[in-house]
Amino acid sequence: MKKKRRNREFDRVVQRAIRRIPEEIREHLKNILITVQDRPSPELLEEMGYGPDETLLGLYYGTSLLERSMNEPPLYPDTIFLFQEPLEEACETEEELEEEIEITVVHEIAHYLGIDEERLAELGYE
């Protein structure tokens, strides 16, 4: 998509995309904050092992359920970051954008749940 959407308009697309996610996956979003940023910082890309020309659409920040301990709860809320500009640049239509946001959110929830890429492919989220 060529033009950047206003925040409210993009937020509506995000909400529609989340409603598309199957309930058994979507229910795990209840305790996860979803936030939108324009794009990842160069420092974040470097920290994640991405080159300056590589694209990062989303990021899960937190402690996966597999790594949690009752004795040491996470210090910060689990958060999914969506990067608006790279998402819009990767899509030509609003329908594509909605689908890409859905896929991105599901991938980030998978990190929270400890689901691997193979299982995501089985669920149709490649």
Phi and psi in degrees as GROMACS dihedral restraints (atoms count N, CA, C in turn):
[ dihedral_restraints ]
;  ai    aj    ak    al  type     phi  dphi    fc
    3     4     5     6     1   -83.2    20    10
    4     5     6     7     1   -45.2    20    10
    6     7     8     9     1   -96.0    20    10
    7     8     9    10     1   145.7    20    10
    9    10    11    12     1   -79.6    20    10
   10    11    12    13     1   134.1    20    10
   12    13    14    15     1   -79.0    20    10
   13    14    15    16     1   154.7    20    10
   15    16    17    18     1   -67.6    20    10
   16    17    18    19     1   158.4    20    10
   18    19    20    21     1   -56.7    20    10
   19    20    21    22     1   -45.4    20    10
   21    22    23    24     1   -62.7    20    10
   22    23    24    25     1   -42.9    20    10
   24    25    26    27     1   -63.2    20    10
   25    26    27    28     1   -44.3    20    10
   27    28    29    30     1   -65.3    20    10
   28    29    30    31     1   -41.2    20    10
   30    31    32    33     1   -59.3    20    10
   31    32    33    34     1   -37.6    20    10
   33    34    35    36     1   -65.5    20    10
   34    35    36    37     1   -38.9    20    10
   36    37    38    39     1   -64.4    20    10
   37    38    39    40     1   -41.8    20    10
   39    40    41    42     1   -60.6    20    10
   40    41    42    43     1   -45.2    20    10
   42    43    44    45     1   -62.1    20    10
   43    44    45    46     1   -42.2    20    10
   45    46    47    48     1   -63.9    20    10
   46    47    48    49     1   -41.1    20    10
   48    49    50    51     1   -62.6    20    10
   49    50    51    52     1   -41.0    20    10
   51    52    53    54     1   -66.2    20    10
   52    53    54    55     1   -37.5    20    10
   54    55    56    57     1   -64.9    20    10
   55    56    57    58     1   -22.9    20    10
   57    58    59    60     1   -74.8    20    10
   58    59    60    61     1   -20.3    20    10
   60    61    62    63     1   -71.3    20    10
   61    62    63    64     1   134.1    20    10
   63    64    65    66     1   -55.3    20    10
   64    65    66    67     1   142.3    20    10
   66    67    68    69     1   -54.2    20    10
   67    68    69    70     1   -39.5    20    10
   69    70    71    72     1   -64.2    20    10
   70    71    72    73     1   -21.3    20    10
   72    73    74    75     1   -94.8    20    10
   73    74    75    76     1   -45.2    20    10
   75    76    77    78     1   -59.1    20    10
   76    77    78    79     1   -32.5    20    10
   78    79    80    81     1   -59.3    20    10
   79    80    81    82     1   -21.6    20    10
   81    82    83    84     1   -78.0    20    10
   82    83    84    85     1    -6.8    20    10
   84    85    86    87     1   -79.6    20    10
   85    86    87    88     1    -9.5    20    10
   87    88    89    90     1   -56.4    20    10
   88    89    90    91     1   -33.8    20    10
   90    91    92    93     1  -111.2    20    10
   91    92    93    94     1    20.2    20    10
   93    94    95    96     1  -119.6    20    10
   94    95    96    97     1   131.0    20    10
   96    97    98    99     1   -81.8    20    10
   97    98    99   100     1   132.8    20    10
   99   100   101   102     1  -111.0    20    10
  100   101   102   103     1   124.7    20    10
  102   103   104   105     1  -129.7    20    10
  103   104   105   106     1   148.1    20    10
  105   106   107   108     1  -110.9    20    10
  106   107   108   109     1   130.7    20    10
  108   109   110   111     1  -123.0    20    10
  109   110   111   112     1   158.2    20    10
  111   112   113   114     1   -59.1    20    10
  112   113   114   115     1   -52.9    20    10
  114   115   116   117     1  -162.3    20    10
  115   116   117   118     1   161.4    20    10
  117   118   119   120     1   -71.0    20    10
  118   119   120   121     1   147.9    20    10
  120   121   122   123     1   -73.1    20    10
  121   122   123   124     1   156.7    20    10
  123   124   125   126     1   -57.5    20    10
  124   125   126   127     1   -35.2    20    10
  126   127   128   129     1   -65.5    20    10
  127   128   129   130     1   -41.2    20    10
  129   130   131   132     1   -65.1    20    10
  130   131   132   133     1   -44.6    20    10
  132   133   134   135     1   -57.8    20    10
  133   134   135   136     1   -43.7    20    10
  135   136   137   138     1   -64.4    20    10
  136   137   138   139     1   -45.0    20    10
  138   139   140   141     1   -59.9    20    10
  139   140   141   142     1   -35.5    20    10
  141   142   143   144     1   -83.9    20    10
  142   143   144   145     1    -3.5    20    10
  144   145   146   147     1    84.0    20    10
  145   146   147   148     1    17.7    20    10
  147   148   149   150     1   -93.2    20    10
  148   149   150   151     1   144.0    20    10
  150   151   152   153     1   -77.6    20    10
  151   152   153   154     1   165.8    20    10
  153   154   155   156     1   -63.5    20    10
  154   155   156   157     1   -21.9    20    10
  156   157   158   159     1   -97.9    20    10
  157   158   159   160     1     0.4    20    10
  159   160   161   162     1   -85.9    20    10
  160   161   162   163     1   156.6    20    10
  162   163   164   165     1  -106.4    20    10
  163   164   165   166     1   130.6    20    10
  165   166   167   168     1  -119.5    20    10
  166   167   168   169     1   116.7    20    10
  168   169   170   171     1   -90.5    20    10
  169   170   171   172     1   -31.6    20    10
  171   172   173   174     1  -157.5    20    10
  172   173   174   175     1   167.7    20    10
  174   175   176   177     1  -153.4    20    10
  175   176   177   178     1   134.3    20    10
  177   178   179   180     1   -96.0    20    10
  178   179   180   181     1   128.9    20    10
  180   181   182   183     1  -122.4    20    10
  181   182   183   184     1   116.5    20    10
  183   184   185   186     1   161.1    20    10
  184   185   186   187     1  -162.7    20    10
  186   187   188   189     1  -114.0    20    10
  187   188   189   190     1   120.4    20    10
  189   190   191   192     1   -63.1    20    10
  190   191   192   193     1   158.2    20    10
  192   193   194   195     1   -60.6    20    10
  193   194   195   196     1   -30.4    20    10
  195   196   197   198     1   -70.0    20    10
  196   197   198   199     1   -23.8    20    10
  198   199   200   201     1  -100.4    20    10
  199   200   201   202     1    -1.0    20    10
  201   202   203   204     1   -77.5    20    10
  202   203   204   205     1   154.9    20    10
  204   205   206   207     1  -135.0    20    10
  205   206   207   208     1   138.6    20    10
  207   208   209   210     1   -64.1    20    10
  208   209   210   211     1   -29.6    20    10
  210   211   212   213     1   -78.8    20    10
  211   212   213   214     1   -24.3    20    10
  213   214   215   216     1  -132.2    20    10
  214   215   216   217     1    81.4    20    10
  216   217   218   219     1   -65.8    20    10
  217   218   219   220     1   156.0    20    10
  219   220   221   222     1   -59.8    20    10
  220   221   222   223     1   145.5    20    10
  222   223   224   225     1   -80.8    20    10
  223   224   225   226     1   -26.4    20    10
  225   226   227   228     1  -124.6    20    10
  226   227   228   229     1   155.5    20    10
  228   229   230   231     1   -68.3    20    10
  229   230   231   232     1   146.7    20    10
  231   232   233   234     1   -65.1    20    10
  232   233   234   235     1   134.8    20    10
  234   235   236   237     1  -136.3    20    10
  235   236   237   238     1   137.7    20    10
  237   238   239   240     1  -107.9    20    10
  238   239   240   241     1   122.7    20    10
  240   241   242   243     1   -97.7    20    10
  241   242   243   244     1   129.9    20    10
  243   244   245   246     1  -109.8    20    10
  244   245   246   247     1   133.7    20    10
  246   247   248   249     1  -104.7    20    10
  247   248   249   250     1   105.0    20    10
  249   250   251   252     1   -59.5    20    10
  250   251   252   253     1   -51.3    20    10
  252   253   254   255     1   -62.6    20    10
  253   254   255   256     1   -47.7    20    10
  255   256   257   258     1   -62.3    20    10
  256   257   258   259     1   -36.4    20    10
  258   259   260   261     1   -62.9    20    10
  259   260   261   262     1   -46.1    20    10
  261   262   263   264     1   -66.9    20    10
  262   263   264   265     1   -37.0    20    10
  264   265   266   267     1   -66.3    20    10
  265   266   267   268     1   -28.7    20    10
  267   268   269   270     1   -81.2    20    10
  268   269   270   271     1   -10.2    20    10
  270   271   272   273     1  -124.0    20    10
  271   272   273   274     1   147.4    20    10
  273   274   275   276     1  -102.0    20    10
  274   275   276   277     1   -24.8    20    10
  276   277   278   279     1  -127.2    20    10
  277   278   279   280     1   164.4    20    10
  279   280   281   282     1   -64.9    20    10
  280   281   282   283     1   -35.6    20    10
  282   283   284   285     1   -62.8    20    10
  283   284   285   286     1   -43.7    20    10
  285   286   287   288     1   -62.3    20    10
  286   287   288   289     1   -41.4    20    10
  288   289   290   291     1   -61.2    20    10
  289   290   291   292     1   -46.3    20    10
  291   292   293   294     1   -59.8    20    10
  292   293   294   295     1   -44.5    20    10
  294   295   296   297     1   -65.1    20    10
  295   296   297   298     1   -41.6    20    10
  297   298   299   300     1   -66.9    20    10
  298   299   300   301     1   -37.7    20    10
  300   301   302   303     1   -65.1    20    10
  301   302   303   304     1   -43.1    20    10
  303   304   305   306     1   -56.7    20    10
  304   305   306   307     1   -50.0    20    10
  306   307   308   309     1   -61.3    20    10
  307   308   309   310     1   -43.7    20    10
  309   310   311   312     1   -63.0    20    10
  310   311   312   313     1   -46.1    20    10
  312   313   314   315     1   -63.3    20    10
  313   314   315   316     1   -42.4    20    10
  315   316   317   318     1   -61.7    20    10
  316   317   318   319     1   -42.4    20    10
  318   319   320   321     1   -61.2    20    10
  319   320   321   322     1   -40.2    20    10
  321   322   323   324     1   -72.0    20    10
  322   323   324   325     1   -36.6    20    10
  324   325   326   327     1   -62.2    20    10
  325   326   327   328     1   -37.3    20    10
  327   328   329   330     1   -60.1    20    10
  328   329   330   331     1   -38.5    20    10
  330   331   332   333     1   -63.0    20    10
  331   332   333   334     1   -41.2    20    10
  333   334   335   336     1   -61.3    20    10
  334   335   336   337     1   -42.3    20    10
  336   337   338   339     1   -83.6    20    10
  337   338   339   340     1   -14.5    20    10
  339   340   341   342     1    82.7    20    10
  340   341   342   343     1    24.5    20    10
  342   343   344   345     1   -85.5    20    10
  343   344   345   346     1   133.8    20    10
  345   346   347   348     1   -87.7    20    10
  346   347   348   349     1   170.9    20    10
  348   349   350   351     1   -61.6    20    10
  349   350   351   352     1   -35.2    20    10
  351   352   353   354     1   -62.2    20    10
  352   353   354   355     1   -45.4    20    10
  354   355   356   357     1   -66.2    20    10
  355   356   357   358     1   -37.6    20    10
  357   358   359   360     1   -61.1    20    10
  358   359   360   361     1   -40.7    20    10
  360   361   362   363     1   -62.2    20    10
  361   362   363   364     1   -40.3    20    10
  363   364   365   366     1   -61.1    20    10
  364   365   366   367     1   -33.3    20    10
  366   367   368   369     1   -83.1    20    10
  367   368   369   370     1    -3.0    20    10
  369   370   371   372     1    91.1    20    10
  370   371   372   373     1    16.3    20    10
  372   373   374   375     1  -115.5    20    10
  373   374   375   376     1    75.0    20    10
